[in-house]
């Protein structure tokens, strides 16, 4: 959906986008300050693993914000499957209440990057602000065996985390994963983060 008035999102998803084992790209670019939200997804976006092929989902808005309030699913729930990759990028990034980012996998967790890459490094654009609201879930668990995945919530200015982030090792074996919550300023009141490993070594937050 495109609007010229500068008050609505350029890309809105309220339905289901599915690409098992594939790649989903929702991208938009707008003049800085013209739009409050460039990408707004309240529906379901799926790129689940298929056999040994991990899915990848990229929600990237340049010149505006990305807001997620639905399900973004790059999980690998089948036997031997690992979680895929989800990138949620933009000048401002918000995971609103009810949002769920799922990169869990039966044999290992995947990677979720919210607002940028680990330590803000690499080629991905860094958000100015990143918010993980209360009622949000980021799941990078290894479900059965294998190591927990990796999660970064990053921004240059202000990062707020009040939701749940897990990167736990598998119940039958495997170590906990890695979670980073960083920003110029960081608020973590109400956050619930776990890198536990019931049958291995706990990971790092």
C-alpha positions in Angstrom: 0.0 0.0 0.0 1.5 3.4 -1.0 0.3 6.7 0.2 1.5 10.1 -1.0 0.4 12.1 2.0 3.3 10.9 4.2 1.2 9.6 7.1 0.9 5.9 6.4 3.1 2.9 5.7 4.5 2.1 2.3 4.3 -1.6 2.9 1.6 -3.2 5.0 1.1 -6.9 5.5 -2.0 -8.2 7.3 -2.2 -11.6 5.7 0.2 -14.5 5.2 3.4 -14.6 3.2 4.9 -18.1 3.0 8.1 -19.3 1.4 9.2 -22.6 3.0 12.9 -23.0 2.8 13.2 -19.7 0.8 13.7 -16.0 1.3 11.2 -13.3 2.0 12.2 -9.7 1.5 10.0 -6.8 2.4 11.9 -3.7 1.7 10.9 0.0 1.3 12.7 3.3 1.0 11.3 6.7 1.7 12.6 10.3 2.0 13.7 10.9 5.6 11.0 12.4 7.7 8.3 11.8 5.2 6.8 8.6 6.7 6.5 7.5 10.3 6.3 3.8 9.4 7.6 2.4 6.1 6.9 -1.2 6.9 4.1 -2.4 9.1 3.4 -6.1 9.4 0.7 -7.4 11.7 0.1 -10.6 9.7 2.2 -13.8 9.3 5.5 -13.9 7.4 6.9 -17.5 7.1 10.2 -18.8 5.6 10.5 -22.0 7.6 13.3 -24.5 7.0 12.7 -27.2 4.4 14.9 -30.3 4.8 18.4 -28.8 5.2 17.6 -25.4 3.7 17.1 -22.7 6.3 14.7 -19.9 5.6 15.5 -16.2 5.7 13.2 -13.2 6.3 14.3 -9.6 5.9 12.1 -6.6 6.8 14.1 -3.5 5.9 13.0 0.1 5.8 15.3 2.9 4.9 14.1 6.4 5.7 11.4 5.3 8.1 10.4 2.7 10.7 9.6 -1.0 10.7 6.9 -2.2 13.0 6.1 -5.8 13.7 3.1 -6.9 15.6 2.4 -10.3 14.1 4.4 -13.6 13.5 7.7 -13.7 11.7 8.6 -17.4 11.4 11.9 -18.7 10.2 11.8 -21.8 12.4 12.9 -25.3 11.7 10.6 -27.6 13.6 11.2 -30.8 11.6 13.6 -33.5 12.8 17.2 -32.4 12.2 16.2 -28.9 11.1 17.8 -25.7 12.5 16.3 -22.2 12.7 16.8 -19.7 9.9 17.5 -16.0 10.0 15.3 -13.0 10.6 16.4 -9.4 10.1 14.2 -6.5 11.2 15.9 -3.2 10.1 15.0 0.4 9.7 15.7 3.9 11.1 13.5 2.9 14.0 12.5 -0.7 14.7 9.6 -1.7 16.9 8.4 -5.2 18.0 5.0 -4.3 19.3 3.0 -6.2 21.9 2.0 -9.6 20.4 4.9 -9.8 18.0 6.7 -13.1 17.8 10.0 -13.7 16.0 10.6 -17.5 15.7 14.0 -18.8 14.7 13.9 -21.8 16.9 15.0 -25.2 15.5 14.7 -28.8 16.4 18.5 -29.3 16.0 19.6 -25.7 16.8 18.5 -22.1 17.1 18.9 -19.6 14.3 19.7 -15.9 14.2 17.5 -12.9 14.9 18.9 -9.4 14.2 16.7 -6.5 15.4 18.0 -3.0 14.6 21.4 -4.2 13.4 24.1 -6.8 13.7 26.1 -7.8 16.8 27.9 -4.7 18.3 26.5 -2.7 15.4 29.1 -4.1 13.1 29.0 -5.4 9.5 27.1 -4.2 6.5 23.6 -4.1 8.0 22.2 -0.6 8.6 21.8 0.3 12.3 18.6 1.7 13.7 18.6 4.9 15.7 16.1 3.3 18.1 15.0 -0.3 18.8 12.1 -1.3 21.0 11.0 -4.8 22.1 7.8 -4.1 23.8 6.2 -6.1 26.7 4.3 -9.1 25.3 6.8 -9.7 22.6 8.6 -13.0 22.1 11.9 -13.6 20.3 12.5 -17.4 20.3 15.9 -18.8 19.2 15.8 -22.0 21.1 17.1 -25.4 20.1 14.0 -27.5 20.7 15.4 -31.0 20.9 19.2 -31.0 20.6 21.9 -28.6 19.5 22.9 -25.1 20.6 20.7 -22.1 21.2 20.7 -19.5 18.5 21.9 -15.8 18.4 19.8 -12.7 19.0 20.9 -9.1 18.7 18.8 -6.1 19.6 20.8 -3.0 18.7 20.4 0.7 18.1 22.7 3.7 18.0 20.7 5.9 20.4 18.1 4.1 22.5 17.3 0.5 23.0 14.3 -0.6 25.1 13.7 -4.3 25.9 10.6 -5.3 27.9 9.7 -8.6 26.2 11.0 -12.2 26.2 14.1 -13.4 24.4 15.2 -17.0 24.6 18.2 -18.8 23.1 18.2 -22.0 25.1 20.1 -25.2 24.4 18.2 -28.4 23.5 16.5 -30.5 26.1 18.5 -33.5 24.9 21.8 -31.8 24.6 23.5 -28.6 23.5 24.6 -25.3 24.9 22.8 -22.1 25.4 23.1 -19.4 22.7 24.0 -15.7 22.7 21.8 -12.6 23.3 23.0 -9.0 22.9 20.9 -6.0 23.9 22.8 -2.9 23.3 22.4 0.8 22.5 23.6 4.3 23.2 21.2 4.0 26.1 19.6 0.7 27.3 16.4 0.1 29.2 15.7 -3.5 30.2 13.0 -3.1 32.8 10.6 -6.1 32.5 12.8 -8.0 30.1 12.9 -11.8 30.4 16.1 -13.3 28.8 17.2 -16.9 29.0 20.2 -18.7 27.4 19.9 -21.7 29.7 20.9 -25.2 28.7 19.1 -28.1 30.5 21.7 -30.6 29.2 24.7 -28.4 28.4 26.5 -25.1 29.3 24.5 -21.9 29.7 25.0 -19.3 27.1 25.6 -15.5 27.3 23.5 -12.4 27.7 
